[in-house]
Amino acid sequence: MSEVNQYMTEVGKRARAASRAISRAETAEKNAALHAIADAIEAQQASLLEANAKDMQAGRDGGLDAALLDRLELNDERVAGIAEGLRQIAALPDPVGEISDMSYRPSGIQIGKMRVSLGVVGIIYESRPNVTADAAGLALKSGNAAILRGGSEALHSNQAIAHCVHAGLEKAGLPADVVQVIETVDRAAVGQLITMPEYVDVIIPRGGKGLIERISQDARVPVIKHLHGICHVYLDDEADLEKATQIAFNAKTHRYGVCNAMETLLVAEGIAEQVLPELAGMYKEKEVELRGCLTTCKVVDGVIPATEEDWDTEYLAPILSIRVVKDVDEAMDHITRHGSGHTESIVTENYSKARRFLREVDSSSVMVNASTRFADGFEYGLGAEIGISTDKFHVRGPVGLEGLTSQKYVVLGDGQIRQ
């Protein structure tokens, strides 16, 4: 057995043992740990920013692009957000042990469902060090042990956050092995993690399409995934134009390097000449490169003609594809052909069109008159998210506490036997 395989096997064994301890922990114990971790992160803010500065410098030296550097960076506001996210998780109801759907059967037995933890969750992610804290918090509150494998570009940041997590767990009297952050940057560790069903119950990858495709193909453990986020906003010909411009602007420019940023803007032909020139000027101020269909190029000067590939590209950068469509049907057809099942939004004052869009668009989040940037666990009231699933089974959309649990049937009887 190689050194990496031996290391990962030991990590798996410790995680499995810790999962039994955390699954029976009381809600008060888990909440105490979450508050202690948040306190430690705030107390160690200077150390966290110092560790992150090392990663940022290494990233710049290594040629990381602007989108990845944005994901990697920590600052005062983001550190405060990490601590606040943990406290919000602590404030949420504990899903573990919740019993629902109780009913009596003719035999006299009572049937219901109890929510239970998954066991050991392996999380593989790139760039964003805040995922280390979010993942730890969600796994802890949902009664799971977690094995976290961050990207090499965030090694110092992740280890600094892990130190705070372990301090909080120990202060609350819970095993430090409830959350383990992989210390090696050897890629063989990932290969081992995703092929240990005896120790790991589910894998959640967060990162580029290549990483997720590789994990989905090679894993021997169930995977909760989304490959990419090609999000659309459709401006209907019955939209409020002020709402339309503000939503389309925010969905693209609020942050570029995130999966819920709009990548393609669809505009009804009836309002294209009214709305596109104004929007193009707003995008120009933000230095957003526009790539458009033939109609868009005629309406707005300086737009680069879009290729077929553009409609299928998640830019994660200040680049936007624009297509003018006939109506809501053509918009939905485009989304069906080119969407990734992540998030789509319609801007319209027509109730019937809005209802159709909600019903017919098959994505994990579908919105009316709102920016796609709201497709986020924090904004949905989940406290934080472990990722956004575009799968259709078990969990879909932002994966919060409930998404990290399953259900089992419970049966209450009073001596009944089957006749």
C-alpha positions in Angstrom: 0.0 0.0 0.0 1.4 3.4 -1.0 2.0 6.1 1.6 -1.0 8.2 0.3 -3.3 5.2 0.3 -2.3 4.3 3.9 -2.9 7.9 5.0 -6.3 8.0 3.4 -7.3 4.7 4.8 -6.5 5.9 8.3 -8.5 9.1 7.6 -11.4 7.0 6.5 -11.3 4.8 9.6 -11.2 7.8 11.9 -14.0 9.4 10.1 -16.2 6.3 10.3 -15.6 6.1 14.1 -16.3 9.9 14.5 -19.5 9.6 12.5 -21.0 7.3 15.1 -20.1 9.8 17.8 -21.5 12.9 16.0 -24.7 11.0 14.9 -25.7 10.6 18.5 -24.6 14.1 19.7 -27.3 16.3 21.1 -28.4 19.4 19.3 -27.0 21.6 22.1 -23.6 20.0 21.7 -23.5 20.5 18.0 -24.6 24.2 18.3 -22.0 24.8 21.0 -19.4 23.5 18.6 -20.6 25.7 15.8 -20.5 28.8 18.0 -17.1 27.9 19.2 -15.8 27.5 15.7 -17.3 30.9 14.7 -15.6 32.5 17.8 -12.3 30.9 16.8 -12.5 32.2 13.2 -13.2 35.7 14.4 -10.4 35.5 17.0 -8.0 34.2 14.4 -8.9 36.6 11.6 -5.4 38.0 11.3 -3.9 34.5 11.0 -6.5 33.5 8.4 -5.8 36.6 6.3 -2.1 36.0 6.6 -2.4 32.4 5.5 -4.7 33.5 2.6 -2.2 36.1 1.5 0.4 33.3 1.0 -2.1 31.4 -1.2 -3.0 34.6 -3.1 0.6 35.4 -3.9 1.3 31.8 -4.9 -1.8 31.9 -7.1 -0.7 35.1 -8.8 2.8 33.7 -9.3 1.2 30.5 -10.7 -0.9 32.4 -13.2 -4.4 31.8 -11.7 -7.0 33.8 -13.7 -9.0 36.6 -12.1 -12.1 34.4 -11.5 -10.1 31.8 -9.5 -8.3 34.5 -7.6 -11.6 36.1 -6.7 -12.8 32.7 -5.4 -9.6 32.2 -3.4 -9.5 35.6 -1.7 -10.4 36.2 1.9 -11.0 39.7 3.3 -12.5 41.1 6.5 -16.0 41.0 5.1 -15.7 37.4 3.9 -14.2 36.2 7.2 -17.1 37.8 9.0 -19.5 36.1 6.6 -17.9 32.7 7.3 -18.5 33.2 11.1 -22.0 34.5 10.5 -22.8 31.5 8.3 -21.8 29.1 11.1 -24.0 30.9 13.6 -26.9 30.8 11.2 -26.4 27.0 10.9 -26.5 26.8 14.7 -29.8 28.7 14.7 -31.5 26.3 12.2 -33.6 23.4 13.4 -31.7 20.2 13.8 -33.1 17.8 11.1 -31.6 14.6 12.7 -34.3 12.5 14.5 -37.2 14.5 13.1 -40.2 12.2 12.5 -42.8 13.0 9.9 -45.7 11.4 8.0 -46.9 9.3 10.8 -50.1 7.3 10.0 -51.9 4.2 11.2 -52.3 1.1 9.1 -55.3 -1.3 9.3 -53.1 -3.7 11.3 -52.8 -1.1 14.0 -49.1 -0.4 13.5 -48.1 3.2 13.0 -45.7 4.1 10.2 -43.6 7.2 9.8 -40.2 8.5 8.6 -37.3 9.6 10.6 -34.6 11.9 9.3 -31.0 10.5 9.8 -27.5 11.5 8.9 -25.7 10.1 5.9 -22.6 9.0 7.8 -19.3 10.2 6.3 -19.4 12.9 3.6 -16.3 13.4 1.4 -16.2 16.9 -0.1 -13.7 17.8 -2.8 -13.5 21.5 -3.8 -11.3 24.0 -5.5 -10.2 27.6 -4.7 -12.8 28.8 -2.2 -11.5 28.4 1.4 -14.9 29.4 2.9 -16.1 26.0 1.7 -14.0 24.5 4.5 -16.0 26.2 7.2 -19.3 25.9 5.4 -18.8 22.2 4.8 -17.6 21.6 8.4 -20.6 23.4 9.8 -23.2 21.7 7.7 -21.8 18.3 8.2 -21.6 18.9 12.0 -25.1 20.1 12.4 -26.5 17.3 10.2 -24.8 14.7 12.3 -22.2 13.7 9.7 -18.4 13.3 9.8 -16.6 15.1 7.0 -13.4 14.5 5.0 -12.5 17.7 3.2 -10.1 17.9 0.3 -9.5 21.4 -0.8 -7.5 22.6 -3.8 -3.7 23.0 -3.5 -4.1 26.7 -4.3 -5.9 27.2 -1.0 -3.7 24.9 1.2 -2.6 27.5 3.7 -6.1 29.1 4.0 -7.8 25.7 4.5 -5.4 24.5 7.1 -5.8 27.8 9.1 -9.6 27.3 9.0 -9.3 23.7 9.9 -7.3 24.7 13.0 -10.3 26.9 14.1 -12.7 24.0 13.4 -10.8 21.6 15.5 -10.5 24.1 18.3 -14.3 24.6 18.3 -15.0 20.9 18.3 -12.6 20.2 21.2 -14.1 23.1 23.2 -17.6 21.5 22.8 -16.3 18.1 23.8 -16.7 16.5 20.3 -14.0 14.5 18.5 -11.7 16.5 16.3 -12.0 13.7 13.7 -15.6 14.8 13.0 -14.0 17.1 10.5 -10.7 16.1 8.8 -9.0 18.3 6.2 -6.7 16.4 4.0 -3.1 17.7 4.4 -1.5 16.2 1.3 -1.7 17.9 -2.1 -1.0 14.6 -3.8 -3.9 14.0 -6.3 -3.8 10.3 -5.5 -5.6 11.2 -2.3 -8.7 12.2 -4.3 -8.6 8.9 -6.2 -8.5 7.0 -2.9 -11.2 9.1 -1.3 -13.8 8.4 -4.0 -13.1 4.7 -4.0 -13.6 3.9 -0.2 -17.3 3.0 0.1 -16.4 1.1 3.3 -15.5 4.5 4.9 -17.3 7.2 2.8 -21.0 7.3 2.2 -21.3 10.2 -0.3 -19.0 12.4 -2.3 -19.8 16.1 -3.1 -17.4 17.7 -5.6 -17.3 21.5 -6.0 -15.1 22.8 -8.8 -14.5 22.9 -12.5 -16.3 20.7 -15.0 -13.2 18.6 -15.6 -12.9 17.8 -11.9 -16.5 16.8 -11.5 -16.6 14.7 -14.7 -13.5 12.8 -13.5 -15.0 12.2 -10.0 -18.4 11.1 -11.4 -16.7 8.7 -13.8 -14.2 7.1 -11.3 -16.1 7.2 -8.0 -17.3 4.0 -6.3 -19.2 6.2 -3.8 -22.5 8.0 -4.7 -21.9 11.5 -6.0 -24.0 14.7 -5.5 -22.9 17.0 -8.3 -23.4 19.8 -10.7 -21.1 20.0 -13.7 -21.4 23.7 -14.5 -23.7 26.7 -14.2 -24.9 28.1 -17.5 -27.6 30.4 -16.0 -30.1 32.4 -18.1 -32.2 35.5 -17.6 -35.1 36.0 -20.1 -36.4 39.5 -20.5 -40.0 39.1 -21.7 -41.8 41.7 -23.9 -44.1 42.3 -21.0 -41.4 43.0 -18.5 -41.0 46.1 -16.4 -38.0 47.6 -18.2 -36.5 49.1 -15.0 -36.7 45.7 -13.3 -35.3 44.1 -16.4 -32.2 46.2 -16.7 -31.4 46.0 -13.0 -31.9 42.2 -12.8 -29.9 41.6 -15.9 -27.1 43.9 -14.7 -26.9 42.4 -11.3 -27.1 38.7 -12.4 -24.0 39.2 -14.5 -21.9 41.8 -12.7 -22.5 41.2 -9.0 -19.7 38.5 -9.1 -18.3 36.9 -12.1 -16.5 33.7 -10.8 -19.6 32.0 -9.3 -21.9 29.3 -10.6 -25.1 31.4 -10.2 -23.9 34.3 -12.3 -25.8 34.8 -15.6 -23.9 33.6 -18.6 -26.6 34.1 -21.3 -29.1 36.9 -21.6 -32.2 36.2 -23.6 -34.3 39.2 -24.8 -37.7 39.2 -26.4 -37.5 40.8 -29.9 -40.4 43.2 -28.9 -38.2 45.1 -26.4 -34.7 44.4 -27.8 -34.2 47.9 -29.2 -35.4 49.5 -26.0 -33.5 47.6 -23.5 -30.3 46.4 -25.1 -28.6 49.7 -25.8 -29.0 50.8 -22.2 -27.8 47.5 -20.8 -24.9 47.5 -23.2 -23.8 50.9 -21.8 -24.1 49.6 -18.2 -22.0 46.5 -19.1 -19.4 48.6 -20.9 -18.8 50.6 -17.7 -18.0 47.2 -16.0 -15.8 46.2 -19.0 -18.0 43.2 -19.7 -17.3 41.7 -23.2 -20.6 41.1 -25.1 -21.1 38.3 -27.6 -24.4 38.3 -29.4 -26.6 36.9 -32.1 -27.0 38.7 -35.4 -30.0 40.8 -34.1 -28.0 41.8 -31.1 -25.1 42.9 -33.3 -27.4 45.1 -35.3 -29.0 46.7 -32.3 -25.8 47.3 -30.3 -22.5 48.5 -31.8 -19.3 46.7 -30.9 -20.8 43.3 -30.0 -18.7 40.3 -31.0 -20.7 37.8 -33.0 -21.5 34.8 -30.9 -20.6 31.3 -31.9 -22.6 28.1 -31.2 -20.0 27.3 -28.5 -20.8 30.5 -26.6 -24.3 29.3 -25.8 -22.7 26.3 -24.1 -20.0 28.1 -22.2 -19.8 28.9 -18.5 -17.5 31.9 -18.6 -17.0 32.7 -14.9 -15.6 35.9 -16.2 -16.8 39.4 -17.5 -18.1 37.9 -20.7 -21.8 37.7 -21.6 -23.7 36.0 -24.4 -26.9 37.7 -25.6 -29.6 36.3 -27.9 -32.8 38.0 -29.1 -35.7 35.5 -29.2 -39.2 35.7 -30.5 -41.0 34.9 -27.3 -41.1 32.9 -24.1 -41.4 29.6 -26.0 -38.2 30.3 -28.0 -36.5 31.3 -24.8 -37.4 28.1 -23.1 -36.3 26.1 -26.1 -32.9 27.8 -25.9 -32.6 27.0 -22.2 -33.6 23.3 -22.9 -30.9 23.0 -25.5 -28.1 24.9 -23.8 -28.8 25.1 -20.1 -27.1 23.1 -17.4 -30.1 22.7 -15.1 -28.7 25.2 -12.6 -30.7 28.5 -12.4 -33.0 30.4 -14.8 -35.0 33.6 -14.4 -37.8 35.3 -16.3 -38.6 39.0 -16.0 -42.2 39.6 -16.8 -45.4 41.2 -15.5 -47.5 38.5 -17.3 -48.7 36.1 -14.6 -49.5 33.3 -17.1 -46.0 33.5 -18.7 -44.4 33.4 -15.3 -46.4 30.3 -14.3 -45.5 28.6 -17.6 -41.8 29.4 -17.1 -41.8 28.0 -13.5 -43.6 24.8 -14.6 -41.8 24.1 -17.9 -38.2 25.1 -17.2 -36.4 22.1 -15.8 -33.6 23.5 -13.6 -32.8 23.2 -9.9 -33.9 26.9 -9.3 -36.4 28.8 -11.5 -37.1 32.4 -10.7 -39.6 35.2 -11.6 -38.4 38.8 -11.5 -35.2 38.1 -9.5 -31.5 37.8 -10.1 -30.0 34.4 -10.5 -27.5 35.5 -7.8 -30.1 34.5 -5.2 -29.6 30.8 -6.0 -27.5 30.3 -2.9 -28.0 28.4 0.3 -27.4 31.5 2.5 -30.0 33.5 0.5 -32.5 30.5 0.7 -32.3 30.5 4.5 -30.2 27.3 4.7 -27.5 29.0 6.7 -24.9 27.9 4.2 -24.6 25.4 1.4 -22.3 22.5 0.6 -22.9 23.0 -3.1 -25.7 23.2 -5.7 -27.0 19.9 -7.0 -28.3 19.7 -10.6 -29.0 16.0 -10.0 -32.7 14.9 -9.8 -32.4 12.3 -7.1 -32.1 12.7 -3.3 -31.4 16.4 -3.3 -31.7 19.2 -5.9 -30.6 22.9 -5.8 -28.6 24.3 -2.9 -27.6 21.4 -0.6 -28.1 22.4 3.0 -28.8 20.5 6.2 -31.7 18.5 4.9 -29.7 17.6 1.8 -27.1 16.0 4.0 -29.6 13.7 5.6 -31.7 10.8 4.5 -34.8 9.1 5.8 -35.7 5.7 7.2 -39.0 4.2 8.0 -40.0 3.8 11.6 -42.7 1.4 12.8 -44.5 1.6 16.1 -46.5 -1.4 17.3 -48.1 -2.9 20.3 -47.6 -6.6 19.8 -49.0 -6.9 16.3 -48.0 -9.9 14.2 -48.7 -10.3 10.5 -51.6 -12.7 9.7 
